[in-house]
C-alpha cells in the first residue's frame, strides 16, 4: 500500500469530494428519510407473520457480523443517524485544516451544505435522534 505524502494536495481534497457528491447525497438521504416511516410501518406489519419474522431474524444475524444491530428497526435507522454524523466530521476536519490549505473553502461550504441536508433529513423523517 502506498502512503501519500503530506505534500500531495490532490489526495487531500476531501472537501471537494464531498461537494462533488453533495446533490446525490442530498437526493438519496432525502428519499430515504421520506420513506423511513413507511418502511417502519411495513416492518411492524410484517414482523407479526412467523415466516417473515424468521427471514428478518436470519437477515439480522447475517448483518450482525458486519454492523452493530439489534433488530431490523435498528438497521433501518442507521442511514438517518449517519447523515447527522457528516456535518460533525466535516466540522472537525475543517478545524484541523490549515487556513492556507486549498481545500479549506470547500470544507466550509460542505459544513453548511451538510448541516442543511441533515436538518432537512430530520424534518422529513420526523425523528428526534
C-alpha positions in Angstrom: 0.0 0.0 0.0 1.3 3.4 -1.0 1.2 6.2 1.6 0.6 9.6 0.1 2.8 12.4 1.4 1.5 15.5 3.1 2.7 17.4 0.0 0.4 15.6 -2.3 -2.6 18.1 -2.3 -4.7 16.2 -4.8 -5.2 13.4 -2.4 -6.0 15.8 0.4 -9.1 17.3 -1.2 -11.8 15.8 1.0 -14.0 18.9 0.8 -14.0 18.9 -2.9 -15.0 15.2 -2.9 -18.0 15.9 -0.6 -19.0 18.8 -2.8 -18.9 16.7 -6.0 -21.3 14.2 -4.4 -23.4 16.7 -2.5 -26.5 16.7 -4.7 -26.5 13.0 -5.0 -26.2 12.6 -1.2 -29.0 15.1 -0.6 -31.2 13.3 -3.0 -30.5 9.8 -1.6 -30.9 10.8 2.0 -34.0 12.9 1.3 -35.7 10.0 -0.4 -34.6 7.6 2.3 -35.9 9.8 5.1 -39.2 10.4 3.2 -39.7 6.6 3.1 -38.4 5.7 6.5 -41.7 5.9 8.4 -43.4 3.9 5.8 -40.7 1.3 6.0 -41.0 1.1 9.8 -44.8 0.7 9.4 -44.4 -2.1 6.9 -41.8 -3.8 9.2 -44.2 -3.7 12.1 -47.0 -5.1 10.0 -45.0 -8.0 8.6 -43.0 -8.8 11.7 -46.1 -10.4 13.2 -46.1 -13.1 10.4 -44.0 -16.0 11.6 -42.5 -16.8 8.1 -41.4 -13.2 7.6 -40.1 -13.0 11.2 -37.8 -15.9 10.5 -36.4 -14.3 7.4 -35.9 -11.0 9.3 -34.1 -12.7 12.2 -31.9 -14.5 9.7 -31.1 -11.3 7.9 -30.2 -9.5 11.2 -28.0 -12.4 12.2 -26.2 -12.2 8.9 -25.7 -8.4 9.2 -24.7 -8.6 12.8 -21.3 -9.8 11.6 -20.8 -6.6 9.5 -22.6 -3.9 11.6 -23.8 -3.3 15.1 -27.5 -4.0 15.1 -30.2 -5.5 17.4 -33.1 -5.9 15.0 -34.3 -4.8 11.6 -35.6 -1.5 13.1 -32.1 -0.6 14.3 -30.8 -1.3 10.7 -33.5 1.0 9.2 -32.5 3.9 11.4 -28.7 3.7 10.6 -28.8 5.9 7.4 -30.9 8.6 9.3 -28.2 8.5 12.1 -25.4 8.6 9.6 -26.4 11.7 7.8 -26.2 13.5 11.2 -22.6 12.5 11.5 -21.3 14.0 8.2 -21.6 17.6 9.4 -19.8 16.7 12.7 -17.0 15.0 10.9 -16.6 17.8 8.3 -16.6 20.4 11.1 -13.8 18.6 12.9 -11.9 18.2 9.6 -12.4 22.0 9.0 -10.9 22.8 12.4 -7.8 20.7 11.7 -7.3 22.1 8.2 -4.7 24.9 7.8 -6.1 28.2 6.8 -4.0 28.3 3.6 -4.9 24.8 2.5 -6.6 24.8 -0.9 -9.5 22.6 0.5 -10.4 25.0 3.3 -13.2 26.9 1.4 -14.7 23.6 0.1 -14.8 22.3 3.6 -16.5 25.4 4.8 -19.1 25.0 2.1 -19.5 21.4 2.9 -20.2 22.1 6.6 -23.0 24.5 5.7 -24.4 22.2 3.0 -24.4 19.0 5.0 -25.8 20.8 8.1 -28.8 21.8 5.9 -29.1 18.2 4.5 -29.0 16.8 8.0 -31.7 19.2 9.2 -33.9 18.5 6.2 -33.5 14.8 6.7 -34.5 15.1 10.3 -37.6 17.1 9.4 -38.6 14.6 6.7 -38.1 11.5 8.9 -39.9 13.1 11.8 -37.2 11.6 14.2 -35.6 13.0 17.2 -32.2 11.3 17.5 
